Amino acid sequence: MIKTFHKLIVCKSNEEYETLQKFFRSLGFATGETWDGQRSKGSKFEVPESGVEIGTGEGFPDADLVIEVDNVDIVYQYAKENNLTVVQEIGDLDWGARLFTISMPLNLGQLAVFSYNEDWRYKTEEATLNASGMKFALVVSRFNSFITERLLSGAMLALKQCGVKREHLEIVRVPGAFEIPGVARTLAESGKYQGVVTLGCLLRGDTLHYEVIANEVTRGIGQATQETGVPIGFGVLTCDTLEQAIDRAGLKAGNKGWDAGIAAVEMAVLKKKIGRKSRKQAKSAPA
């Protein structure tokens, strides 16, 4: 009886070994058995499901290895950020998957990475990032405006990319982060908006003021979205230093305002989708 099945790659140097270690870890492989002996060292990279796949016909990727991931767009973004050589750009395929192909290091061939648009193993509810016709409000703290205005630009870009028109956006400015939850709740309760985005910046100081405000803001925004049922994207930075905040407002760590905008859109679309499905099921239920 076969106990394991894996592809063996023998590196010619420690440099090659470290290169492949980094490459496979970055793709999300779990590190399994490792050893470091006098004659050799090695690592196994494991996945929940593996095996030999045999097929015939059309539609198969031109690749030496194929991996399935939860979200191929995230892996594709990483590949671009780390200057990996993309052979086939990301795109949707006619067999219900989204795929791209990269060239593996050390001339090991091509690696195809894909995820199903809908997992045929476990049916799930997911939202498309299409918010056409929806209205959103953005609550922005004026305190630390050097950071929050950058967060606002990121959030506006995210909403625009998801199809939200400028006339369907309302920007509300408040003095500081502490005032964000109350205004976010008021906007959510108005019934005018399908989602709210909250943007602020808290920097740690020498007193407990930072912890108190950060906890209250987080708790207030969480309660507001739970009790009103309106999705609220959380884009309030809580950083130790100004440098950390700058990195998260458009530099090394991306733009958390953009992330908050995307989250608000996804949750608003998902809420609409689930609500429509629930009403349809209720109408079709026997009396």
N, C-alpha and C positions, 0 to 999 in steps of 0.2 A: 504494500500500500504506500502511495506517495505521501510524504510528510510535508514537504515544502516545494515551492516552485519559484524561481527567481532568475533574473538576468544577471550574469556575472560580467563586471567591467573591471579589468585589471589595469591599474594606472602605472605609468612608467616612472613617476616621481611623486614626492610629497606635494609638490605644487599642483600637479594634476589632481591628486587625491583631494586636496582642500578645495580646489575649484568645483569638483563634482559634489562634494559635501554641501557647499554653499548653494549650488544650483538646485539640488533635489530638496533641500530644506525649504528653499524659497517657494517651491511649488506646493508645499503643504504636506509632503511625505512625513510620516512619523518615523522617528529613529528607533530601530529595533535592536537586535543583538549587535554588540560591538566587541572588538578585541584588539589588543595591542601587544603582540608577542615579540620574541627575538627575531623571528623570520619574516613576519608579516603583520599588518594591521588592517582592519576593515570595519565596515558598518553595513548593516542592512537597512534599507528604507522600505517601510511597510505601508500597505493600504488595506482597508477593510475587505476588499474583494479583488481578486486577481485570477489570472488564468490564461489559457490559450484561446484566442477567438479565431474561428475559421468561418469564412464567408465566400460568397460568389455573387456576381452581378455588379451593379454600379453603386456609386455613392460612398465608397470607402475612402478614407483619407489617405493621401500619399505620405506615409510616415513609417518610421522604424519602431516607434513606441507610441502608444495612445493612452492618455489618462483622462478620466472623467472627474470633474470637480463640481462643487456646489454652485459656484458662480464664475463663469469663464471670464466675464468682464473685469472682475477684480484681478485675476491672474494676468490678463492681457495688459491692464494698466501697470502692474508690477513689471512685466516684461519690457514695456516701453520705457519706464522710469530707470531701469537698470541696463538699458541699451542692448538687450538681447536681440539677436537677429531674427526678425519676423519674416518668414518665407511666404506665408499666406495670411493676408489680413483677416481680421475677425469678421464674421458674417453669419447670417442665418442659412441653414441648409433645409432642403426639402423633406428631410426625415425628422424634422422637429427638434433640431439641435442648433446650437451656436458654437462655432469652432474657429480656432486659428492654429497656425503651425509655426514653430520656431526651429532654428538650427541649434542642436545641442553642442556644448563645448567639446573640444578635442576630436572633432570630426566623427562624432558618434552617430551622425545621421539626423533625421528630422523627428521632432516630437509634436504630435497633435494633441491639443488641449481642447476639451469641449464640455459643455453642460447641456442637458435637455432643457428646452423652453418650458416644458412641463414634465416633471418626473413621472414616468409611467409606472414606477414601482409604488410610489406613495403620492396620491393626488393631493395637491396643496392649493391654497388660495394665495395668489400673489397679485400685486398691483402693477400695472404698466405706468410708466412715468409720463402720462398724458393728462394734463390738468386743464385742457382747453375748456373755457366757459366757467371755470371755478374762480372764486374770489378769495384773496388772502390778505391778512393784515400782518405788518411787521412792527414789532415793538423794539425800539432801539434806545439804549442808554446813552446819554450825553457824556457821562463821566468816562474818562479814558477814550474820548472820541477819536483819538489818533488810531485806536484799534477798532472801535465799534463801527466806524465808517467803512473800514475795509471789510469787516464782517457783513455789513449791509450790502456792499457791492457784490460780494460773493453770493449772498442769498438772492439778490435781485437777478443775478445771472442765472442761478439755478432755476428759479421760477420761470424766467423767460425761456430757457431751454426746454422746459416742460410744457410750454404752450400757454402760459398765463400772460394775458395782455396787460400793458401798463395801467390802463384805466381800471383794471380789476384788482389793483394793489393799493393799499392804504398804509402809509408810513406814519407811525406815531412815536414821537420822541418823549422820553421820560428823564428825570434828573439823574437817576442812578439805577444800579441793578436791583436794589431793594424794592423799587416801585414797579418793576416789570410784571410780577405775578398778578397784582391787582388789576392792572390795565389789560393784561392778556385775558384774564377771566371776563372782564367787562366786554371786550371785543368778541370773545367766544359766545357769551350769553346773548349778544345782540341778534344772532341768527343771520347776520349778513355775510358771514365768511365760512368757507369750508375748511380753513386751516389758519393757524397763527404761527408766526416765527418770532422767537424771542432772542435778542442779541445784546450781549453785555460783556463786560470784562472786569474781573476782580483780581487784584494783585495782592499777594500776601505781604503783610506788614509786620511790625514788631509787637502788635497786641492781638487779642482774641477777636478783634472786630472782623477780620477776614473770615474766620470759621463761622461766626454767628451769622453774618450776611449770606455766605455761601450756602449754609444749611437751609436758611429760611427761603432763599430764592429757589433752590432746588425743590424743596417741599411744596412751596406755593405753586410753582408751575406744574408739578406733578398732580397736585390736587385739582388744579383748574382743568386740566385735560380729562382727568378721570370723572369729575363731577359734572362737567358740561357736555362731555362726549365729543368735543371738537378737538381734532389733533393739533398739538402744539409742538413745533420743532424747537429743540433745546440748543441754542447757540450762545450760551453764556460761558465764557472762558473763566476758569479758576486756575490761575498760574502762580508760580512762585516768583517769577521774574518777568520784567518787561520783554526780555529776549524771547522767552517761551511764548508769550502772547503774540509777538510779531511773527514768530514761526508758524503759529496756528491761525494767523490772519492773512495768509496768502503766500508764505514762503515755504520753508522746508517741510512743514507738516500739513500742507494744503490750506484750505480755507474752511474753517468750521462753520462759518456763515452759510457757505454753499452746502455743506453737509446738512445743516439744520433745515435749509430750504427743501432739499431733496427728501428728507425724512418727512416733513410736513406734507409734501405732495403725495408721497407714497401712501402715507396713512390716510389721507383724505380720499384718495382714489380707492383704497382698499375698503374703507368704511362704506363708501357708496356702493361698491361691488357687493359686499356682504349684505348690506341692507336690502339691495334689490333682490338678491337671491333669497333672503329670508321672507320677503313679502311674497315672492312668487311661490315659495313652498307653502306658505300659509294659505294662499288662495286655492292651491291645488289639493290641500288636505281635506279628507272627507268630513262632512258635518257630523 
